[in-house]
Amino acid sequence: MNKRFRIKKNEEFSKIISYRHSKAGKVFIVYYEDRKQGNARVGISVSKKLGNAVMRNRIKRQVREMLRALVDFDSCGLDLVVIVRKPYLEQSFSENKNDLEKMLKQVII
């Protein structure tokens, strides 16, 4: 995922979460906000409860890969914050990708 499609600043995370539009599932919580500029941006949050730094970074890489396959960043005008929950560790990559796809279909429509 290109860096211009990422949300990195804590203030931006807080702003999107405080907007309070969200969808929650077993594995992911997706907060979203309309974006005036063209392309979509994504921030990923993984709690320390899911493992050490190596494990959290691995989860973030996997979620970025899922998002790269599922979201058309140039045409989707949303800012998204994806929060990963503990059941992520119990499922396979493909099951997690299916769960994320279901969440994004609810958000993007």
C-alpha positions as CSV (number, residue, x, y, z in Angstrom):
1,M,0.0,0.0,0.0
2,N,1.4,3.4,-1.0
3,K,2.3,5.7,1.9
4,R,-0.1,8.4,0.7
5,F,-3.0,6.0,1.4
6,R,-2.0,5.6,5.1
7,I,-3.1,7.5,8.2
8,K,-0.2,7.8,10.7
9,K,-0.9,10.8,13.0
10,N,-2.6,10.2,16.3
11,E,-4.8,13.3,15.8
12,E,-6.2,11.8,12.6
13,F,-7.0,8.5,14.3
14,S,-8.7,10.3,17.1
15,K,-10.7,12.5,14.7
16,I,-12.0,9.6,12.7
17,I,-12.9,7.5,15.8
18,S,-14.6,10.5,17.4
19,Y,-16.8,10.9,14.3
20,R,-18.5,7.7,15.6
21,H,-19.4,6.0,12.3
22,S,-18.4,2.4,12.7
23,K,-19.1,-1.2,11.9
24,A,-18.0,-3.9,14.3
25,G,-17.6,-7.6,13.8
26,K,-16.0,-10.5,15.6
27,V,-12.4,-9.8,14.3
28,F,-12.4,-6.1,13.1
29,I,-13.9,-2.8,14.0
30,V,-13.9,-0.3,11.1
31,Y,-14.4,3.4,11.8
32,Y,-14.9,5.6,8.8
33,E,-15.4,9.2,7.8
34,D,-16.1,10.9,4.4
35,R,-13.1,12.5,2.8
36,K,-13.3,15.7,0.7
37,Q,-10.1,15.0,-1.2
38,G,-10.0,12.2,-3.7
39,N,-8.3,9.1,-2.5
40,A,-9.0,6.9,0.5
41,R,-6.7,6.5,3.4
42,V,-6.4,3.7,6.0
43,G,-5.0,3.5,9.5
44,I,-4.5,0.1,11.3
45,S,-4.5,-0.3,15.0
46,V,-3.3,-3.5,16.8
47,S,-3.5,-3.7,20.6
48,K,-0.5,-4.8,22.7
49,K,-2.8,-7.6,23.9
50,L,-2.3,-9.4,20.6
51,G,1.5,-9.9,21.0
52,N,4.9,-8.4,21.0
53,A,6.0,-5.8,18.5
54,V,7.0,-8.4,15.9
55,M,3.6,-10.0,16.0
56,R,1.7,-6.7,15.9
57,N,3.8,-5.6,12.8
58,R,3.1,-8.9,11.1
59,I,-0.6,-8.5,11.7
60,K,-0.4,-4.9,10.3
61,R,1.4,-6.2,7.2
62,Q,-1.3,-8.8,6.6
63,V,-4.1,-6.4,7.1
64,R,-2.5,-3.9,4.6
65,E,-2.2,-6.7,2.1
66,M,-5.9,-7.6,2.6
67,L,-6.9,-3.9,2.1
68,R,-4.7,-3.6,-1.0
69,A,-6.8,-6.4,-2.5
70,L,-10.2,-5.2,-1.3
71,V,-10.2,-1.4,-1.6
72,D,-9.9,0.8,-4.7
73,F,-8.1,3.7,-3.0
74,D,-8.4,6.1,-5.9
75,S,-12.2,6.0,-6.2
76,C,-13.2,5.4,-2.6
77,G,-13.5,8.7,-0.8
78,L,-13.2,7.5,2.8
79,D,-10.8,7.6,5.7
80,L,-10.8,4.2,7.4
81,V,-9.4,3.1,10.8
82,V,-9.3,-0.7,11.1
83,I,-8.9,-2.0,14.7
84,V,-7.9,-5.7,15.0
85,R,-9.4,-7.8,17.8
86,K,-8.0,-10.8,19.5
87,P,-10.0,-13.5,17.5
88,Y,-7.7,-12.5,14.6
89,L,-5.1,-14.9,15.9
90,E,-7.5,-17.9,16.0
91,Q,-8.4,-17.7,12.3
92,S,-6.5,-18.2,9.1
93,F,-5.5,-15.4,6.7
94,S,-8.3,-16.3,4.3
95,E,-11.0,-16.3,7.0
96,N,-9.8,-13.0,8.3
97,K,-9.8,-11.6,4.8
98,N,-13.4,-12.7,4.3
99,D,-14.4,-11.1,7.6
100,L,-12.7,-7.8,6.6
101,E,-14.4,-8.0,3.1
102,K,-17.8,-8.3,4.8
103,M,-17.1,-5.3,7.0
104,L,-15.9,-3.2,4.1
105,K,-18.9,-4.0,2.0
106,Q,-21.1,-2.6,4.8
107,V,-19.0,0.5,5.1
108,I,-18.4,1.4,1.4
109,I,-22.0,0.9,0.2
